[in-house]
Amino acid sequence: MTDITRADGRRVDELRTVTIERGWSAQAEGSALVSFGGTKVLCTASFTNGVPRWLTGKGKGWVTAEYAMLPRATNSRNDRESVKGKIGGRTHEISRLIGRALRAVVDTKALGENTIVIDCDVLQADGGTRTAAITGAYVALADAIEWGRGKKFIGQKAQVLFDSVSAVSVGIIDGEPMLDLAYVEDVRAETDMNVVVTGRGLFVEVQGTAEGAPFDKRELDALLELGVNGCASLRDIQAGVLAPAS
């Protein structure tokens, strides 16, 4: 990597300051307030004993997610989509992405006929809201599963989570691949990409778009390497947050 210093003083391969405040909500069965620099997302997990009708009797559980951005998460106020009476395409797409990412590391048979819904609400947006949401949602999900185990809705030895999952944004700015783009970087990126990776380093999803000039395989490889390394760091942060208190 080059020795370019970014506007906020980071190296091109450096994450923003990432914090995860586990158990932020007193009401939810699992919750986490995750911060990627100025981006802050509240992830709450709700556990229900039972499944949607189309899964009843199949011996499997269900994990899904909903994403939303609060009206003043950005510089100017946006109307609530619930007031508009229509959920936007971007909101649907991100909700589905978060759900897919979480289900990639869940054994639904081990979960049993239980449902966990993760709500990811963006309190403050400064780039990378969907990747922060996935990273925080995993922690909330893990705690909701343990809540269900404690209530005997899940078997005591059932291994519901067989891996972790996290996500990070990468992009090319002025020809240089960079990790974890803040908003000021994201809006001028020639290539913008979101990388979702399991704790073992396997890809769940890669969303990449050439906003300006097309990118070649060498640049793609560089972006994927940044994403995998960034997610490895996020995996360690998640593990530290979820580790039992000594």
Solvent accessible surface area in square Angstrom, and as a share of the most:
residue,aa,sasa,rsa
1,M,130,0.58
2,T,67,0.39
3,D,141,0.73
4,I,73,0.37
5,T,97,0.56
6,R,14,0.05
7,A,103,0.80
8,D,83,0.43
9,G,50,0.48
10,R,16,0.06
11,R,141,0.52
12,V,0,0.00
13,D,51,0.26
14,E,58,0.26
15,L,27,0.13
16,R,17,0.06
17,T,105,0.61
18,V,18,0.11
19,T,73,0.43
20,I,17,0.09
21,E,95,0.42
22,R,103,0.38
23,G,50,0.48
24,W,118,0.41
25,S,23,0.15
26,A,99,0.76
27,Q,156,0.69
28,A,26,0.21
29,E,46,0.21
30,G,4,0.03
31,S,1,0.01
32,A,0,0.00
33,L,29,0.14
34,V,0,0.00
35,S,11,0.07
36,F,0,0.00
37,G,29,0.28
38,G,23,0.22
39,T,0,0.00
40,K,72,0.30
41,V,0,0.00
42,L,27,0.13
43,C,0,0.00
44,T,25,0.15
45,A,0,0.00
46,S,49,0.31
47,F,17,0.07
48,T,78,0.45
49,N,89,0.46
50,G,27,0.26
51,V,28,0.16
52,P,42,0.27
53,R,223,0.81
54,W,142,0.50
55,L,12,0.06
56,T,89,0.52
57,G,68,0.65
58,K,127,0.54
59,G,39,0.38
60,K,77,0.33
61,G,1,0.01
62,W,63,0.22
63,V,0,0.00
64,T,38,0.22
65,A,7,0.05
66,E,105,0.47
67,Y,6,0.02
68,A,41,0.32
69,M,57,0.25
70,L,66,0.33
71,P,13,0.08
72,R,150,0.55
73,A,4,0.03
74,T,46,0.27
75,N,142,0.73
76,S,73,0.47
77,R,139,0.51
78,N,74,0.38
79,D,81,0.42
80,R,117,0.43
81,E,48,0.21
82,S,88,0.57
83,V,119,0.68
84,K,128,0.54
85,G,69,0.67
86,K,155,0.66
87,I,74,0.38
88,G,26,0.25
89,G,58,0.55
90,R,120,0.44
91,T,17,0.10
92,H,87,0.39
93,E,55,0.25
94,I,0,0.00
95,S,16,0.10
96,R,138,0.50
97,L,1,0.00
98,I,0,0.00
99,G,1,0.01
100,R,91,0.33
101,A,0,0.00
102,L,0,0.00
103,R,66,0.24
104,A,41,0.32
105,V,0,0.00
106,V,9,0.05
107,D,53,0.28
108,T,33,0.19
109,K,140,0.59
110,A,24,0.19
111,L,0,0.00
112,G,21,0.20
113,E,57,0.25
114,N,2,0.01
115,T,16,0.09
116,I,0,0.00
117,V,40,0.23
118,I,0,0.00
119,D,45,0.23
120,C,1,0.00
121,D,43,0.22
122,V,0,0.00
123,L,59,0.29
124,Q,81,0.36
125,A,27,0.21
126,D,43,0.23
127,G,10,0.10
128,G,16,0.15
129,T,7,0.04
130,R,39,0.14
131,T,1,0.01
132,A,0,0.00
133,A,0,0.00
134,I,0,0.00
135,T,0,0.00
136,G,0,0.00
137,A,0,0.00
138,Y,20,0.08
139,V,0,0.00
140,A,0,0.00
141,L,0,0.00
142,A,11,0.09
143,D,22,0.11
144,A,0,0.00
145,I,3,0.02
146,E,92,0.41
147,W,88,0.31
148,G,0,0.00
149,R,37,0.13
150,G,61,0.59
151,K,113,0.48
152,K,164,0.70
153,F,79,0.33
154,I,5,0.02
155,G,43,0.42
156,Q,112,0.50
157,K,197,0.84
158,A,25,0.20
159,Q,122,0.54
160,V,1,0.01
161,L,36,0.18
162,F,97,0.40
163,D,20,0.11
164,S,18,0.11
165,V,1,0.01
166,S,2,0.01
167,A,0,0.00
168,V,0,0.00
169,S,6,0.04
170,V,0,0.00
171,G,0,0.00
172,I,5,0.03
173,I,2,0.01
174,D,108,0.56
175,G,50,0.48
176,E,23,0.10
177,P,18,0.11
178,M,14,0.06
179,L,4,0.02
180,D,0,0.00
181,L,2,0.01
182,A,11,0.09
183,Y,116,0.44
184,V,94,0.54
185,E,12,0.05
186,D,46,0.24
187,V,91,0.52
188,R,128,0.47
189,A,7,0.06
190,E,48,0.21
191,T,1,0.01
192,D,34,0.18
193,M,3,0.01
194,N,20,0.10
195,V,0,0.00
196,V,1,0.01
197,V,2,0.01
198,T,14,0.08
199,G,10,0.09
200,R,160,0.58
201,G,31,0.30
202,L,91,0.45
203,F,97,0.41
204,V,41,0.24
205,E,40,0.18
206,V,63,0.36
207,Q,41,0.18
208,G,38,0.36
209,T,75,0.44
210,A,40,0.31
211,E,109,0.49
212,G,51,0.49
213,A,63,0.49
214,P,120,0.75
215,F,61,0.25
216,D,70,0.36
217,K,146,0.62
218,R,167,0.61
219,E,30,0.13
220,L,54,0.27
221,D,66,0.34
222,A,25,0.19
223,L,0,0.00
224,L,37,0.18
225,E,101,0.45
226,L,3,0.02
227,G,0,0.00
228,V,44,0.25
229,N,85,0.43
230,G,2,0.02
231,C,3,0.02
232,A,34,0.27
233,S,49,0.32
234,L,0,0.00
235,R,87,0.32
236,D,82,0.42
237,I,54,0.27
238,Q,1,0.01
239,A,59,0.46
240,G,53,0.51
241,V,36,0.21
242,L,40,0.20
243,A,52,0.40
244,P,125,0.79
245,A,107,0.83
246,S,162,1.05
